[in-house]
């Protein structure tokens, strides 16, 4: 039996406006884009973004924990948007935090006209706690909200599909069964969906998978804090 030994973190940067539309990418219009990372050996990074430009294949460069992926755009636009769906190898990375900058550059030049930033961490060996959590725990309007989820004896291989229907957030995450590498080993799949600022209110979250029971959570986005006016005397 083939053994799947991996931890996955999938980061989705989505705006509520983008998720309400349909488009060439599988999860709709991706603006901002979706990033996903599979923490295997080697580490692989995926990127999905809606664009009106044809792009070159991506080129990866690195300097310490700073990773840069560059693509060069053609000197013309398309009539309809297309999905720039890419996957690159980042090589074997040591545990620790990493930052990726995915850059769109002009054709035959070095001028950058768009940069998308993504941060992830390759964890040390830590116990796996299945379920979901919200960061920050009590977000305010205007703050990005991260939904973290993990599952034991599973592996996440693809970027999640995310949808918002009113105050219901649904995350569809495909998964496969992961076998232990040795007695007592617990494989762990980890995912993160990071969303742009949400309107104040109550939000219910469900993470669905083709392998395992759904996971649920909820959180409240607080109205923005208003500073007190100072009256002169």
Residue pairs with C-beta under 8 A, 6 or more apart in sequence:
1 179
2 179
3 178
3 179
3 180
3 181
4 155
4 176
4 177
4 178
4 179
4 187
5 40
5 178
5 181
5 187
6 38
6 39
6 40
6 155
6 178
6 187
6 189
7 39
7 123
7 187
7 188
7 189
7 190
8 36
8 37
8 38
8 39
8 155
8 156
8 157
8 189
8 190
8 191
9 36
9 37
9 39
9 120
9 121
9 190
9 191
9 192
10 35
10 36
10 37
10 156
10 158
10 159
10 160
10 173
10 191
10 192
10 193
11 34
11 35
11 36
11 37
11 118
11 120
11 192
11 193
11 194
12 27
12 34
12 35
12 36
12 159
12 160
12 162
12 193
12 194
12 195
13 32
13 33
13 34
13 35
13 116
13 118
13 194
13 195
13 196
14 27
14 30
14 32
14 34
14 162
14 193
14 195
14 196
15 31
15 32
15 195
15 196
16 164
16 195
16 196
16 198
16 199
18 28
18 29
18 30
18 31
18 32
19 27
19 28
19 162
19 163
19 164
20 28
20 164
21 28
21 29
22 28
22 29
23 29
23 30
23 50
23 81
23 83
24 50
24 80
24 81
24 82
24 83
25 34
25 48
25 49
25 50
25 83
25 85
26 48
26 83
26 161
27 34
27 48
27 159
27 161
27 162
27 163
28 163
29 50
29 81
30 48
30 49
30 50
30 83
31 49
31 50
32 49
32 116
32 196
33 47
33 48
33 49
33 50
33 102
33 116
34 46
34 47
34 48
34 49
34 159
35 45
35 46
35 47
35 100
35 102
35 116
35 118
35 159
36 45
36 46
36 47
36 158
36 159
36 160
37 43
37 44
37 45
37 46
37 118
37 120
38 44
38 46
38 156
38 157
39 120
39 122
41 92
42 89
42 90
42 91
42 92
42 93
43 89
43 90
43 91
43 92
43 93
43 122
44 87
44 88
44 89
44 90
45 69
45 87
45 88
45 89
45 90
45 100
45 118
46 85
46 86
46 87
46 158
46 159
47 58
47 69
47 84
47 85
47 86
47 87
47 88
47 102
47 116
48 83
48 84
48 85
48 86
48 159
49 83
49 84
49 116
50 81
50 82
50 83
50 84
51 81
51 82
51 83
51 84
51 104
52 77
52 78
52 80
52 81
52 82
53 73
53 74
53 76
53 77
53 78
53 104
54 73
54 74
54 78
54 82
55 71
55 72
55 73
55 74
55 84
55 104
56 71
56 72
56 73
57 71
57 86
58 69
58 70
58 71
58 86
58 88
58 102
59 69
59 70
59 71
60 67
60 68
60 69
60 88
60 89
60 90
61 67
61 68
61 70
62 68
62 90
62 91
65 96
65 97
65 98
65 99
66 98
66 99
66 101
67 90
67 98
67 99
67 100
67 101
68 100
68 101
68 103
69 86
69 88
69 100
69 101
69 102
69 103
70 103
70 105
71 84
71 86
71 102
71 103
71 104
71 105
72 105
72 106
72 107
72 108
72 109
73 104
73 105
73 106
73 107
73 113
74 107
75 106
75 107
75 108
90 98
90 100
93 122
94 122
95 121
95 122
95 123
95 124
96 121
96 122
97 119
97 120
97 121
98 119
98 120
98 121
98 122
99 117
99 118
99 119
100 117
100 118
100 119
100 120
101 115
101 116
101 117
102 115
102 116
102 117
102 118
103 112
103 114
103 115
104 112
104 113
104 114
104 115
105 111
105 112
105 113
106 112
106 113
123 190
127 186
128 150
128 152
128 186
128 187
128 188
128 190
129 150
130 150
130 151
130 152
130 215
131 149
131 150
131 215
131 217
132 147
132 148
132 149
132 205
132 207
132 215
132 216
132 217
133 147
133 148
133 149
133 217
134 145
134 146
134 147
134 148
134 205
134 217
134 219
135 145
135 146
135 148
136 143
136 145
137 219
138 219
138 220
138 222
139 145
139 198
139 219
139 221
139 222
140 221
140 222
140 223
140 224
140 225
141 197
141 198
141 199
141 200
141 221
141 222
141 223
141 224
142 197
142 224
143 197
144 194
144 195
144 196
144 197
145 194
145 195
145 197
145 198
145 219
145 221
146 192
146 193
146 194
146 195
147 169
147 171
147 192
147 193
147 194
147 195
147 205
147 207
147 217
148 190
148 191
148 192
149 171
149 173
149 190
149 191
149 192
149 207
149 215
150 188
150 189
150 190
150 191
151 175
151 188
151 189
151 209
151 212
151 215
152 186
152 187
152 188
152 189
153 177
153 178
153 179
153 180
153 186
153 187
154 175
154 176
154 177
154 178
154 187
154 188
154 189
154 209
154 211
154 212
155 175
155 176
155 177
155 178
155 187
155 189
156 173
156 174
156 175
156 189
156 190
156 191
157 174
157 175
157 176
158 173
158 174
160 171
160 172
160 173
160 191
160 193
161 171
161 172
161 173
162 169
162 170
162 171
162 172
162 193
162 195
163 169
163 170
163 172
164 170
167 201
167 202
167 203
167 204
168 203
168 204
168 206
169 195
169 203
169 204
169 205
169 206
170 205
170 206
170 208
171 191
171 193
171 205
171 206
171 207
171 208
172 208
172 209
173 191
173 207
173 208
173 209
174 209
174 210
175 189
175 209
175 210
175 211
175 212
176 211
177 211
178 187
178 189
179 187
180 186
180 187
181 187
191 207
198 221
199 221
200 221
200 222
200 223
200 224
201 220
201 221
202 218
202 219
202 220
203 218
203 219
203 220
203 221
204 216
204 217
204 218
205 216
205 217
205 218
205 219
206 214
206 215
206 216
207 214
207 215
207 216
208 214
